[in-house]
């Protein structure tokens, strides 16, 4: 069932607060639970609960604990940025190789006319179930759905269709879909979040590794983007809501390309400008002035920068490489099934910081990505 109740979330909030009172709790798990509790409050708000108030003192106990928490978050951000700067030249060359080829044909494709389709609950669930069966995950979905761990939210930020919330103590994940309906948008959002669930269900070495995954990894969107990609291919190949599926795939490709282009723009900025954090507050015109020599049309790139949704480097790169790596993983799943060598190797690396050797070792070069991308785009002509 689709859950609209706050009861279970409030229960988890209460249990997490009690757990924090355990003096033997190690600092890494304590940090993860602090973060989890903050997200539980956000979840309650998204479910329409405006009465449960966030009480910082109740959670952290004192100002010192709160300052330690925020200091650690800041430290993670510094480490992430240092890793980004270390790999900045690689990002610039790699992403440029993708952008220049994909732009040759991506913008020549246009949406199709379609009717707004809303499925019955039975048909909606059956489509997801049959898709999950193709990757041998139908039992997982069945359990999540019957346990009421998929929620419909009402107060969520407009830019996101959903989010997943992992409990570091119980190791269970809840899934939140914005204004859930039995339509293709909610189906795609559900599958995307189930991808996060798959990712989080794979064991971490310890809670410290999970914290690294949450704050330092550039691979947190890979499996969710792969799930999304595989669903869209499944819908088109099986003639399910064909025009809607094609339009969704086109939108998916355009969104992915925007993240890759935005990541490329970040890679063009000088190190001190990024290190100082100035890029977060400057105007689109200022950024355009710094990078315009790399583009033919100043107006076009300034227009793109003005419309950029994210200014956070970590989130943008998570989505950009989520798209890129998911393309290769999707190919491996279609060829060798879900539990294949590449997928399993990826799960051993997903909590690590970006390292171009991962791409090189697994043949994930820009030329092959473009080849796979062109093949995927052919589905729009089906």
N, C-alpha and C positions, 0 to 999 in steps of 0.2 A: 504494500500500500504506500501511497504518497502521504507523508506525515506533515501535518500543519500544527502540531501541538508542541509546546515548549517543555513538557513534563520531563522528557528524557534528558534534555540539555540542562535543565535546572538540577536534575539528579547528578549529572556528571560534574556540574559546577560545585555542588555541595561536597561530593566525594573528593574532588581535587583540592578544595580548601582544607579538608580534614587531613589529607595526605601531606600537605605542606607543614603541618604541625609535628610531623615525625622528625625528631632531632637527628636521626640516623640517616636521613635522606641525603644522598650524595649531591654535590653542588651542580653536576651536569643535569641530573634528573630534576632537581629543584628549578634550574633555569628553564628547562623545557616545559615544566608545569606552569611556571609564571607566564610563559608565552601562550600556552594552551588556554589558561584561564582568561587572558585578555581576549582571545579569539572566541571563547564561549560567550562572553558578554556581547561581542559583536554579533554573534549568531543569534542571540536572543533578540537583539534590536532588529535584525533582519527578519525575524519571525513575527515582528510586530509588538514585542514586549518593550514598552517604554517606561515601565515601573521599576524593573530591577536595576538598581544603580550600582555603578562601578565604584568600589570603595578601596582606594589604594592602600590605606593603612591596614585594612582588614586582610588584604592579600599579602603584603610585604612585611607587615609587622612594624617596621621602622624605616626611616629615611635612608639609613645606611644600606639596607638590603635593596631598596629601590635604586639607589645610585649605583650599586654593584651591577644590577641587572642592566641598566641603561649604558653603563660603561662597557659591559661585555658586548652589547649590541653594536656600539660605536667601534669597538675593536674588530669585530667581525667585518664591518663595513670597510674599515681601513685595509684589512687583509685582502678582501675581495678586490678593492680598487688597485692595490699593489700587484695582484695577480693579473688583473686586466691590463695594466700598464706594461707589465713584463711581456705580455703576448700581443700588445697593440699592433705591432708591425705585421704579425701573422694574420690577425683579424682583418687588417686593412687589405692585404693582398688577396686573401681567401674570399672575403665577402665581395670584393670588387669583381673577382672572376665570375662569381655567381650572378651578381646584379647585371653586368653588361650583357650577358647572354640571355637571361630570363626576360629582360626588358624588350628584347627584340620581338617577342611574340605575345607576351602576357597581356598587354593593353589592346591587343587586336581582337580580343574575345569579349563578347557582350552578353549580358543576362538574357534569359529566355522568358517569354510570358508564362505565367503560372497562376494557378488558382490556390488560394489559401486552403490548405488541407488540415483538418483536425481529425485525428483518428479516434476510434473508440478506445477505451482503456485496454480492452482485451487485445486489439490489433497492435496498439502501441507496444505493449509489453511483449507480445509475441515477436515483433520485429527485432526488438533488442535481444530477446532470448535467442532467436535464431542466429543473429549476428554473433552473439557471445559464444554460441555453440561452434562457430567456425574457428574460434581461437581457443576452444576447450575451456571456456570460462563461464558456461551457462549456470553451473551449480553455484558459483560464487555470486552471480547476479541474483539468482533465485533466493538465496539466503539473505542478501542485503535488502531486497525488495520486501520479502515477507517479514523481516525484522523491523521494518519501518525506519530504515536508516537513510532514506532519501526524503529530503524536506523541500517544501515549496516556500520560498522567502518573499517578502513584500517590501523590505526596506533597504535593499541592496544598492550599492553604487552602480550607476547605469552602464559603466564600461565593461563590467563583468557579468557573464550569464550564470556563473556558479562558482562554488569553491568547495574544497574538501577539508575536513577538520580531523586531524589524527590525534588520538589520545595516547601520549607517550607512556602512560602507566598501563592501560588495558590493551594497548596496541590495536584498537579498533578505530575505524574511520567512519565518519558521518558525511553525507553528501547534501549540498544545498544548491537548489536550482531556482533561479530568479523567476517568480511568477509562473510556476510550472503549469504547462498545458500539454495536452496530448497532441503535440505538433512536432514538426521536424526540428525547429529551433531547440525545444526542450530535449528532444531525443539526442541531438548532437551534444548539447551541454551535459546531459546525463552521462553519455559515453565518455566525454572528455574527463569528467570528474571520476568516473569508474577507473579510468586510466591512472589517475593519481592514487586511487585505492590499490590498484595492482602494484604500483611502485612502492607504496608505503607498507604493503603486506610482506614484501620481501625483507628478511631479517637484516637489521643493522648489526655490526659487530658489537656495539654498545651504544649507550645514550649519547655519548660524546660524538660518535660518528653521525648519529641522527642530527644533532645540532649543527654539525659541519654541513650536512646535506641541506638543511634548512637555510643556512646563512651564507655558505661559501661555494656551493656547487652551482655550475652553469647548466646542469643536466636535469633540473627538476620538472621541466615541461616536456621532456622527450617522450615518455611513455604515454602521457595524456594526449599529446599531438599525434602519436602513432595510432592510438585507439580511434581518434577522430578521423584520421586519414583512412584507416581501414574500413570504418563504417561507411564513409562517403563512397568509397570504391564498391563496397558490398551493395549499397542501395542502387547505384547506377547499373552495375552488372546484372542485378536481378530485377531491373525495371520497376523499382519501388519508388513511387512519387518522383518519376524521372526528372521532370523539369525542375522541381524544387530541389532535388538532390544535386543536379548539375549546377544550379545557381548557388547552392551552398558550397559546392566544391570551388567554384570560381571565387566566391567571397573568401573562402579559406585560403586560396592561393594569393589573393590580393593582400589579405591581412598578413600572411606570412612574409610576403615580399616587403611590406611596409616595415616590419620588424627588422628584416635583414638590411634594408636601406638605412634605417635609423641607427642600427648598430655600426654600419659602415661610416656614417656621419660622426658618431662618437670616436671612432678609430682615427679620424682625421684631426681631431682637436689635440693641441699640444699638451704634454704631460702635466705641466704646472697648472694649467687652466683646469684640468680634471682633478688633480690632487688637491687643489685649494677648494674645490666644490663650487667654483664660480659658474660653471656650466648650468647649475641647477636654477640660478636666479636671473641669468642674462636674457636679453630679448632675442627673438628669432633673427632680427636684423644683425645683432652682434655675432651670432653663430654663423650666419650666412657670410659675413665679411671674413671670418676666419677660414672658411672652407671653400669659398666660391671658385677658387682657381682649379678645383678638381671637377667642376661641372660646367657645362656649356651655357646653361640658362640660369642666371641669378634669380629671376622672378619665380621660376618653377620650384627651385630648391627652397627659397624662402617661404613659399606657400606651403610646401610640404612640412617644413620645420614648424611653422605656425600651427599646423594641424596635428602635430605629434602628440599622442595621448600621454606618453610616459617620458619623464626626464630621468628616471632612475636607471642607471646603467645595468645593474644586476637583473632587474626585471626584463628589460629590453633584450639583453643577451640570452636570458633563459628562454625567451620565446623564439629568438632567431635561431639559436642552436637546437632548440626543441624541434623546430621545423626541419632543419638540415639533417640532424642525426636520425630523426624519426623516418625520414625518407628511406634511409638505408636499412633501418630495422624493419620497416614495413615490407620491404623487398624480401628480407630474410624470412619473415613470418610467412609470406605467400609462397615462398619456395620450400621452406623446411619446417613449417609449423611453429607454434609459439615458443615452445621450450627448446630453442635451438642454441647452438654454441655462441653465436654473436649476442643474442639477447641475454643469455646467462652471464657472459663476460661483461656486458654493459652494466648489469646489476652489481657486479663487484667493483665498478668504478664510479657509480653514480653519485657517491658522497664525496668524491675528491674534487679538488679545484681544477680549472681548465688546464689541459695539457694537450698541445697539438699532436703529440705522439699517439694519443688515442685515435685520432682521425687517420693519421698516416698508417698506423699499424693495421687498421681495419679497412684500408682502401677507400676511405671516405673523402676523396679529393673533389674539387669543385667541378671538374669536367664530368665525372661520373654522376654527380648530383644533377647537373643540368640534363644529362641524358635521361635519368630517371624522371625528372620533372617534366620533360617533353612527353614522355610516355604516359604520365599521369594526365597531362593536359588533353591527350587524345580522347580520354573518356568523355570530354565535353562535346565531342563530335559523334558520340555513339547514337 
